[in-house]
Amino acid sequence: MKNEIFRSMTFLIRIVVLIMIGVLSGCNSSEGNEGSKNNNPPKVVEKTNDIKVYMHYMPWFQGKDFSGYWGSHWKMKTKNPEVVDESGKREIASHYYPLIGPYDSQDPDVIDYHLLLMKYAGVDGVFVDWYGSHNVYDYKVNLLGTNALIDRVDDVGIGFALVYEEFTAENVEKQTSKTAIEAAQSDMAYAEMNYFSRDEYITIDDNPLLLTFGPRYFKQGSQWDNIFSKLSNRPTFLPLWNHAGYTGNNDAGEFSWVDFTPALSDLDNFYNKVLGGNVLVGSAFPRFHDFYEEGGTGTSYGFVDFAEGNTLRNTLAKATQRKAKYLQLVTWNDFGEGTVIEPTLEDGFQCLEIIQEFTGVRYSKHELELIHSYYQKKKKYRGDTTTESQLTEVFNHLVNLEVAQAEDMLNSIP
């Protein structure tokens, strides 16, 4: 009898131990996932403008504090971010300087800061400039930056899609045993497995939206048929404006980019194509002022003046006038080309304030400054577990549009 009782008690103890191990394992695994901050779906920002607004985003920056080195997009060939002037500014390859300083695209604090700013400006999603999935040149580190961003979009509550830089397939062919077509097929397989099936991925007509910046290498429709042939669901595929003929389908639609004409006549010609029923993604931009010549990487493509924000206002107004359904903002952070909407020392939050007016959100510069303050305290208290826990609550309030609660908690942190 005693032996039976002993065996029963031993069995129960083992069950309890296994349950405890399972609970602790679950806690540990979620603790390592910094993106899992909020168990409830983030609230959606209300807008009075029904145009879908997407932000073109570069995931290609490396910063020394995070990655251990300064990447080429901060340096080009002539600048060294290790050089710091008397005001504390690092030397970077751009005419414009990020308000938070040069950063790393894999830094989760940076990503949260970026996505929160976009959310409070009424941006519906990000179009990520994507160099594919292969480990050649800097494509792998760009992929890591892309995935770091995508892993956090659901926390903030905005969508994403890819802008495929398909010319990379030619370089993969030069560096590996794959043909360019095989390289592009592998990229599409990776995208389908890792991106297209996600709830946050942007779709049009129930198909994943895929843009390509060109095409610059694959210029025959049969090549694209081959590239997409192994996908279970062919994407809604949009090339750069005036490039539809290279995809084999002139009626598929396109997306526009920077218009260098004084009267925005190129944008007008683009929007005229909507009469054919094509899927068109328009564009709005603040300026174009590249650093290629000064950076020693080529000649300048041209210049479009900021005009105290009027270039952005005018291109946004053009989208409204021409009844655009989808709009791409060019760009969040291409510092090399100067098409920067992200807050900078030069322009502050002006671009985002203009976008707030366009999208018709109820928010203003006040919320943008609050998000900037949140980022600064994330950096100040990094490693302080107590304060980091409080800042996680601030983040949760912000993604749920609980501005007053976020501000009160943030103000309680010195």
Phi and psi in degrees as a GROMACS rama.xvg file:
@    title "Ramachandran Plot"
@    xaxis  label "Phi"
@    yaxis  label "Psi"
@TYPE xy
-61.8892  -39.9992  LYS-2
-62.5189  -39.3284  ASN-3
-65.5413  -42.7619  GLU-4
-61.8847  -42.857  ILE-5
-60.2497  -45.2262  PHE-6
-64.48  -37.8365  ARG-7
-65.4953  -42.9134  SER-8
-65.5826  -39.4748  MET-9
-61.773  -42.4049  THR-10
-61.6366  -44.3811  PHE-11
-64.2439  -40.924  LEU-12
-60.8617  -42.1637  ILE-13
-61.8419  -41.2417  ARG-14
-61.3126  -45.8717  ILE-15
-61.7164  -43.8441  VAL-16
-60.2769  -45.1162  VAL-17
-62.1171  -40.6659  LEU-18
-63.0423  -43.7398  ILE-19
-62.3558  -40.7945  MET-20
-61.766  -42.3854  ILE-21
-62.5983  -42.9682  GLY-22
-63.1931  -46.3671  VAL-23
-64.7924  -38.3812  LEU-24
-62.6372  -41.9201  SER-25
-62.7121  -41.1366  GLY-26
-62.9952  -42.7272  CYS-27
-65.3012  -41.1277  ASN-28
-67.7825  -37.6589  SER-29
-74.7527  -29.5106  SER-30
-64.4184  -33.2032  GLU-31
-78.6888  -11.6308  GLY-32
-96.9693  96.7869  ASN-33
-66.569  -19.4604  GLU-34
-74.2647  -19.3729  GLY-35
-86.1607  72.3941  SER-36
-95.8703  -27.1029  LYS-37
-137.274  122.037  ASN-38
-77.2543  -19.2196  ASN-39
-97.0175  147.898  ASN-40
-59.9232  134.29  PRO-41
-62.0918  147.993  PRO-42
-70.8681  148.323  LYS-43
-91.3017  136.242  VAL-44
-71.9099  132.641  VAL-45
-83.4189  136.789  GLU-46
-130.776  151.377  LYS-47
-92.9223  -14.2909  THR-48
-99.3399  123.724  ASN-49
-89.7288  4.32799  ASP-50
-65.7371  132.024  ILE-51
-75.1736  123.176  LYS-52
-113.191  123.542  VAL-53
-123.738  146.011  TYR-54
-109.024  122.422  MET-55
-73.4831  130.069  HIS-56
-131.322  132.928  TYR-57
-100.016  121.382  MET-58
-101.883  29.023  PRO-59
-110.549  19.6537  TRP-60
-99.0776  139.397  PHE-61
-123.058  132.843  GLN-62
-116.138  148.579  GLY-63
-64.499  -37.4163  LYS-64
-64.4219  -28.7256  ASP-65
-102.994  -49.6213  PHE-66
-96.4097  -12.2481  SER-67
93.2212  0.499044  GLY-68
-159.058  163.849  TYR-69
-94.6816  125.296  TRP-70
-75.9404  167.033  GLY-71
-64.8856  -25.2597  SER-72
-75.0395  -15.9889  HIS-73
-91.9565  -16.9452  TRP-74
-110.164  -39.3569  LYS-75
48.7327  -135.303  MET-76
-110.263  -3.01934  LYS-77
-124.821  -5.38146  THR-78
-119.133  153.68  LYS-79
-135.687  106.119  ASN-80
-62.6053  -12.2091  PRO-81
-70.8335  -18.8047  GLU-82
-81.4481  122.202  VAL-83
-122.096  130.498  VAL-84
-84.8881  -178.055  ASP-85
-65.6447  -20.8136  GLU-86
-89.5636  -4.61562  SER-87
96.7894  1.33295  GLY-88
-78.6869  135.02  LYS-89
-83.0545  154.646  ARG-90
-82.0975  112.211  GLU-91
-126.886  162.069  ILE-92
-86.1058  70.6126  ALA-93
-165.162  151.959  SER-94
-79.6678  -6.85117  HIS-95
-130.129  151.297  TYR-96
-125.113  123.66  TYR-97
-59.8442  142.11  PRO-98
-59.146  -31.0413  LEU-99
-95.0484  7.28075  ILE-100
81.5702  168.906  GLY-101
-62.6072  140.031  PRO-102
-135.976  -178.65  TYR-103
-113.59  132.197  ASP-104
-68.1312  -16.0128  SER-105
-92.8105  -4.03077  GLN-106
-71.9702  116.334  ASP-107
-62.7365  -30.5234  PRO-108
-65.8314  -41.3888  ASP-109
-63.398  -45.5194  VAL-110
-61.4218  -46.0079  ILE-111
-61.0414  -42.1416  ASP-112
-58.8309  -48.3208  TYR-113
-61.5238  -49.1693  HIS-114
-67.5511  -37.6158  LEU-115
-64.2384  -42.481  LEU-116
-59.6509  -44.6242  LEU-117
-61.947  -43.7351  MET-118
-58.6731  -45.5786  LYS-119
-77.2001  -4.24266  TYR-120
-98.0354  -2.47882  ALA-121
86.7555  19.765  GLY-122
-78.9677  131.325  VAL-123
-86.0101  -24.0715  ASP-124
-173.211  171.046  GLY-125
-112.454  140.107  VAL-126
-101.838  108.737  PHE-127
-89.0716  125.022  VAL-128
-70.8223  111.675  ASP-129
-117.037  123.24  TRP-130
-96.0949  16.5365  TYR-131
89.0911  -167.756  GLY-132
-115.669  7.31326  SER-133
-94.5396  153.976  HIS-134
-96.1692  66.4553  ASN-135
-131.536  153.387  VAL-136
47.8194  -133.686  TYR-137
-101.157  17.3752  ASP-138
-65.1443  -34.5224  TYR-139
-67.4285  -42.7443  LYS-140
-69.3882  -32.4006  VAL-141
-64.6742  -38.1038  ASN-142
-63.0097  -41.6571  LEU-143
-62.2069  -39.0078  LEU-144
-65.379  -41.1512  GLY-145
-60.1683  -48.8266  THR-146
-67.7379  -33.5783  ASN-147
-62.8371  -40.0798  ALA-148
-67.1196  -48.3889  LEU-149
-64.4999  -32.6145  ILE-150
-64.4853  -12.8905  ASP-151
-116.6  -6.92947  ARG-152
-63.7645  -34.6686  VAL-153
-69.6891  -26.3004  ASP-154
-65.1266  -33.7737  ASP-155
-92.8382  -28.947  VAL-156
96.0811  37.2734  GLY-157
-128.594  163.884  ILE-158
-94.4979  -178.032  GLY-159
-154.633  157.346  PHE-160
-149.776  169.397  ALA-161
-103.234  143.5  LEU-162
-113.113  102.677  VAL-163
-80.4243  123.284  TYR-164
-88.6031  84.1304  GLU-165
-70.6456  -16.9607  GLU-166
-61.079  -20.2018  PHE-167
-61.8507  -25.9937  THR-168
-62.4155  -33.7585  ALA-169
-63.3086  -40.9049  GLU-170
-69.7661  -32.9439  ASN-171
-63.4415  -40.4696  VAL-172
-60.1644  -37.7976  GLU-173
-71.0227  -25.969  LYS-174
-104.725  -11.7111  GLN-175
-134.876  -176.803  THR-176
-85.192  -4.7927  SER-177
-78.8198  146.98  LYS-178
-76.7437  166.13  THR-179
-61.8509  -39.8833  ALA-180
-62.0231  -45.082  ILE-181
-62.4937  -37.9782  GLU-182
-63.5507  -43.5819  ALA-183
-67.3216  -38.4459  ALA-184
-60.6909  -41.69  GLN-185
-63.4011  -40.868  SER-186
-60.5962  -43.1245  ASP-187
-67.6961  -37.5735  MET-188
-63.3791  -41.151  ALA-189
-62.8957  -43.5779  TYR-190
-64.1022  -42.0479  ALA-191
-64.7711  -40.4054  GLU-192
-72.811  -37.653  MET-193
-104.756  -18.5325  ASN-194
-125.621  -52.6164  TYR-195
-58.905  -31.0284  PHE-196
-84.7337  -5.16077  SER-197
-73.8332  146.482  ARG-198
-60.9794  -29.6094  ASP-199
-82.0489  -9.21033  GLU-200
-71.162  134.873  TYR-201
-76.6378  132.695  ILE-202
-123.67  154.72  THR-203
-131.374  126.637  ILE-204
56.0102  38.6701  ASP-205
67.6666  11.203  ASP-206
-113.051  143.963  ASN-207
-61.4563  136.245  PRO-208
-83.307  127.123  LEU-209
-131.279  124.041  LEU-210
-105.777  156.999  LEU-211
-133.488  135.135  THR-212
-83.2871  80.9067  PHE-213
147.081  -125.552  GLY-214
-74.1415  150.672  PRO-215
-109.387  -18.0593  ARG-216
-118.215  -51.6776  TYR-217
-86.9292  105.802  PHE-218
-119.989  27.1994  LYS-219
-133.113  139.532  GLN-220
-59.7299  -35.0189  GLY-221
-64.4937  -32.4235  SER-222
-65.3815  -41.8006  GLN-223
-70.2031  -34.7934  TRP-224
-59.2174  -40.7977  ASP-225
-67.9764  -42.4576  ASN-226
-61.7957  -39.8639  ILE-227
-88.5445  -3.26022  PHE-228
-63.4574  -24.5373  SER-229
-97.6759  3.85435  LYS-230
-83.9294  148.049  LEU-231
-76.8798  -21.7505  SER-232
-145.114  110.473  ASN-233
-65.8003  132.611  ARG-234
-74.1633  160.939  PRO-235
-73.23  109.532  THR-236
-110.389  117.548  PHE-237
-120.63  121.966  LEU-238
-88.268  174.452  PRO-239
-62.9323  152.411  LEU-240
-54.241  141.995  TRP-241
68.3018  17.2642  ASN-242
-118.018  6.4487  HIS-243
-61.4185  -32.4108  ALA-244
-60.7694  -25.4088  GLY-245
-75.7746  -15.2914  TYR-246
-97.192  -4.80287  THR-247
84.9201  6.88651  GLY-248
-145.01  94.2758  ASN-249
-67.4602  -16.2778  ASN-250
-98.8296  4.22973  ASP-251
-73.0655  -26.9294  ALA-252
109.91  171.304  GLY-253
-152.217  174.99  GLU-254
-127.845  145.877  PHE-255
-92.0139  172.592  SER-256
-139.122  -143.214  TRP-257
-77.9996  130.317  VAL-258
-100.572  116.704  ASP-259
-89.7717  -3.59813  PHE-260
-77.9851  140.203  THR-261
-59.527  -35.5125  PRO-262
-98.9778  12.4459  ALA-263
57.0499  37.8567  LEU-264
-69.5043  -30.6866  SER-265
-64.9588  -39.0819  ASP-266
-66.2956  -39.2806  LEU-267
-60.1221  -45.8728  ASP-268
-61.6646  -37.1231  ASN-269
-64.4499  -49.5203  PHE-270
-65.4302  -23.099  TYR-271
-62.504  -24.7733  ASN-272
-68.436  -15.6013  LYS-273
-64.2907  -20.347  VAL-274
-63.0941  -24.0501  LEU-275
-83.1466  0.339135  GLY-276
81.7501  14.6655  GLY-277
-73.2086  156.223  ASN-278
-80.0559  114.509  VAL-279
-122.392  134.964  LEU-280
-112.747  110.134  VAL-281
-74.3384  -178.583  GLY-282
-140.732  149.421  SER-283
-139.176  144.193  ALA-284
-151.146  154.392  PHE-285
-89.1779  -26.7832  PRO-286
-178.609  177.16  ARG-287
-143.974  117.754  PHE-288
-149.942  82.8415  HIS-289
-79.216  166.061  ASP-290
-115.262  13.2961  PHE-291
-62.5669  -43.8464  TYR-292
-67.1472  -48.431  GLU-293
-64.8828  -30.5356  GLU-294
-83.4772  -4.04784  GLY-295
74.5999  23.64  GLY-296
-115.173  8.15826  THR-297
149.511  -171.475  GLY-298
-96.1028  159.618  THR-299
-71.7568  146.068  SER-300
-83.5099  -16.8801  TYR-301
142.363  -170.293  GLY-302
-145.901  132.941  PHE-303
-128.114  123.425  VAL-304
-73.6979  145.316  ASP-305
-64.8327  -36.3999  PHE-306
52.9824  46.8191  ALA-307
55.4991  32.3936  GLU-308
93.2973  -6.46801  GLY-309
-71.2508  -26.5525  ASN-310
-62.6779  -44.0027  THR-311
-65.991  -43.8218  LEU-312
-60.2116  -43.8392  ARG-313
-68.524  -38.3705  ASN-314
-74.2751  -30.0569  THR-315
-68.1245  -43.0488  LEU-316
-62.3349  -36.4017  ALA-317
-61.0467  -39.6812  LYS-318
-62.8147  -38.741  ALA-319
-68.3633  -45.8978  THR-320
-60.2974  -37.989  GLN-321
-95.1394  10.8793  ARG-322
55.8584  47.5714  LYS-323
-64.6722  141.058  ALA-324
-92.675  -34.2827  LYS-325
-128.382  143.373  TYR-326
-139.698  131.569  LEU-327
-106.655  127.976  GLN-328
-89.2383  125.081  LEU-329
-114.631  106.033  VAL-330
-133.761  172.639  THR-331
-67.1317  -46.6103  TRP-332
-153.529  39.406  ASN-333
-85.3362  82.6337  ASP-334
-66.3648  -27.8484  PHE-335
-65.8571  -33.3761  GLY-336
-100.225  -7.78852  GLU-337
78.8688  7.13566  GLY-338
-87.0622  62.9478  THR-339
-104.256  119.341  VAL-340
-97.9778  -27.8432  ILE-341
-50.5763  143.138  GLU-342
-55.0548  133.664  PRO-343
-127.78  165.343  THR-344
-61.7662  -33.8389  LEU-345
-73.3536  -41.9421  GLU-346
-113.501  -5.13689  ASP-347
58.5366  -133.939  GLY-348
-98.3128  13.6027  PHE-349
-56.7201  -44.918  GLN-350
-60.9985  -42.664  CYS-351
-69.3148  -33.7344  LEU-352
-64.1458  -40.0374  GLU-353
-64.0892  -40.9811  ILE-354
-67.4286  -37.5624  ILE-355
-58.1294  -42.5548  GLN-356
-63.4848  -39.1921  GLU-357
-68.4758  -46.4736  PHE-358
-76.216  -20.7501  THR-359
78.5119  31.2307  GLY-360
-77.3993  163.417  VAL-361
-89.4518  5.99253  ARG-362
-96.7449  168.978  TYR-363
-145.547  -166.348  SER-364
-58.4253  -30.184  LYS-365
-56.8796  -48.0469  HIS-366
-67.2901  -35.6774  GLU-367
-64.1942  -42.0126  LEU-368
-66.3098  -35.0214  GLU-369
-62.4752  -42.3533  LEU-370
-65.0122  -38.6255  ILE-371
-63.4043  -40.9635  HIS-372
-63.8355  -40.734  SER-373
-57.2126  -45.7242  TYR-374
-61.8937  -44.9296  TYR-375
-59.9689  -39.2095  GLN-376
-74.9352  -29.4009  LYS-377
-59.4196  -41.2943  LYS-378
-73.4572  -40.0826  LYS-379
-63.6214  -38.6136  LYS-380
-107.361  20.4774  TYR-381
-61.1938  125.751  ARG-382
97.5865  -14.0568  GLY-383
-89.3424  97.9598  ASP-384
-62.0776  -36.0972  THR-385
-64.7699  -48.772  THR-386
-70.6622  -35.7406  THR-387
-60.7284  -36.9693  GLU-388
-63.803  -41.3329  SER-389
-63.0528  -40.9893  GLN-390
-69.1788  -28.8143  LEU-391
-63.267  -39.4177  THR-392
-65.6064  -37.8426  GLU-393
-59.9963  -45.1021  VAL-394
-58.1485  -46.8305  PHE-395
-59.9026  -40.612  ASN-396
-63.5625  -41.7137  HIS-397
-65.8279  -43.4171  LEU-398
-69.3601  -22.5547  VAL-399
-96.422  12.4377  ASN-400
63.4483  26.7323  LEU-401
-94.6036  73.9679  GLU-402
-66.5401  -44.3587  VAL-403
-61.2143  -44.1403  ALA-404
-64.3613  -42.4501  GLN-405
-61.3713  -42.3942  ALA-406
-67.6856  -42.2718  GLU-407
-61.0627  -45.517  ASP-408
-67.8726  -39.6873  MET-409
-65.4289  -40.0012  LEU-410
-67.3619  -21.0255  ASN-411
-79.234  -10.3378  SER-412
-98.1925  119.776  ILE-413
